[in-house]
Amino acid sequence: MSLITAYRTVVHVFSASKILSPPKSAKGALLPPHKKKGPTKPPSDEECEFVSHLYHAADKSDLPTQEAFQAMTVQSLNVRQKFSLLQDIREGKFYDLVVQVAREPYDGGDKVTLYVSDYTENEHFFNYTWEGCKDLTYGDADGHRLSQSSTQKEWVGPYGKRVIQLTCYEPHATSIRSETKAGSWVLLQNVQMKFGRNGQNLEGYMRGDQKDARDKICVHPMGIDMDNRDAIDPRLKDAIRRARDYNKAKKADLKRLEETETNLKRKRNEPEKKKLNSKQRRKLKRAETEKKAEEKDAESKNSLGLNQRITSESIEIPVRSVESIIEPVIQEMVVDGAPAKLHMPFVNNKYRANVRVVDFRPNHLEDFSCSRRITDFDCLSDNSADESSDSGDDDDDVGSGKLAWEWRFMLQLEDASAKDKTRSRAWVVVDNSEAQCLTGLDAVE
């Protein structure tokens, strides 16, 4: 902040921070003129003493600090549309953001530190890793270390360079304390972007509006009304869609990582195994089994009394017997130079069979449906029920706490043509989408 005096057409500028208390003169705070059109007469000693008296006698409570004045100057030049994705933000600008709170807000007393993301990536953000979030020590705006009680479960946002740290002062801090938590979606307005103390990572700052005596709040929680999805802000829907796609990709990466670790352990702990060339033998045996099942199906098709309303979506797959489906698959190998047979624990195959239902679980039909927690992803038109069900217990999926109902039951099946008492039976699990096709109904409580 500077103090300006004028005498006729001559303007003198004094640096406010350098103006000494009266009766000392303010001459040492005089700044050189920006432009010289000719000789400029310096202020007299009396004028410099008057400046000192004027500055220290004036009420400065309504005047902005030098830092706030500089921020207002930059803000006044930023007249374009303020909304932006985090991937597009730049230093020195002010933005409106639609973001998710990545962890519980950190209360610093006179300010609150937020970690937020819109699931886009920026090369100037701090790189948060899984282990790094488990014990988060990245400092706040004053360089302080955060609480060592942080746990990975508190972190609901993405990893990598997708999260930015925001320092929020009053009156925004009070609003955040009462209305914001980990997983909340919020609209933040007028966020200033600057490089932090380390000079490498962008950070955001939210200060009080000096021009508005009412201290305008720039933190707005964004509700998700499942009963009126068309009213949801399109920017919020886009952010939720990015969050869903990120979580799906992360789960796939974790699955691949687990498989890789399992394979490495197996290679370290088991001796080298050489497979026998039994591919043709298995193929021939499978073909013979399928041929017998087809012949048997053709002979008894008209006499089975099958429900014509129930058809398979994979009609091209040959019909097989339950006995052939549950027949264990044996893999022949050589272990320590000796032949060995390994029973495979499961087989990834799709089968079609003509069956009758002989038993079911749970014992009561009203228990055939079960509940799951509704997540934010359910507001997306391209989000399937199976995806929501798969992620219902995941800490990353933050929702409203409401429940949705899905089918989940088991049926015991036997061949529709079986008549003897030694016939083979198998239990199958019917999930939500399959039960909807089977019954033509949606699950309810």
Summary of the structure (lengths in Angstrom):
residues: 445
radius of gyration: 35.2
end to end distance: 65.6
largest distance: 119.9
contacts: 1139
relative contact order: 0.08
helix: 31%
strand: 25%
